[in-house]
Amino acid sequence: MTVCSRVNWLIPQLGATLKGMQAESLAPVFEARQIPFAYITKPEELFDDPHLQQSVGLGRQVLEDGSETPMPLLPISIDGERL
């Protein structure tokens, strides 16, 4: 069983739990509990986000032409593996 197949329930559960909450009220809670998060207003801002940089939250994606580009990873590890 792959890591992804073990967490198919997680994203819908997070969505249901966090729905209607404001980022401003969640940020202090996440910070206090050391839960990775980021304020993101534009996709291109992901690549400069300090949390992603510090947590090794950017992986490398190889494109069809053989070049590589950074790719944000989900901020979750299960059994020591990033998704």
N, C-alpha and C positions, 0 to 999 in steps of 0.2 A: 504494500500500500504506500503510495507516495505522500509526501507532506501535503501537497495541494489537496489530494482527495480526503485527507483527514481533517481539513479545515473548511470544507465547502459551507458549513453552517456559520462560520465566523463572521463574514462580511455582512450577511443579512441581519445577524444578531446585533452587530455593532451599529448598523444603520437604525434598527428599531430602538436600540437603547439611547442613542445620541440624538435622534430626531427631535427637532424643536429646541435643542439646547444651543446657547450662544457660545461662540469661540472664546469670548472674553471671560466667561465664567468657567469654562473648561480648562483654559490654559493654566491657571494657578494650581488646579487639582492635578493635572498631568505633570507639571513641573515638580510638585511636592512628592509625587509618587514615581518620578523618573520614568514616565511614559513618553516615548518619542512622539513628537508632533511638530507641526510647522504651520505658520500662517502662510498661505500661498494665494496670491491673487492672480498671477499669470503663470502659465506652464513653464516659461523660460526661467522663472525665478527659482524653480526647484534646484537648479544646478549650483546656485550660490547659497543655498540654505545651510546655515551652520549646523543644524541638527543632522542633516543628511551627511554633511562632510565629516562630522565627529563620529557618527555611528557607522560609517562605511555603508551608508544607505544608497549609494549609487553603484550599480553594477555596470558591466561593459556588454553591449549588444553588438554582435557582428552582423553587419548588413550584407545584403546579397552581393554587393560589389567587393566584399572583403574588408571594407573600412569598418571602424568601430565608432560607437557613440555611447555616451553615458546613458544609463537607463535607471530611473528610480525604482528601488525595491520596496516592497511592503515592509513597514517597520515592525516585523514580527519574526521571531525565531522559534522554531519548534524542534526539539531534539537537537539543538545547536545548529540548525540549518535555516538560512534566510530563504524566504519564499520568493 
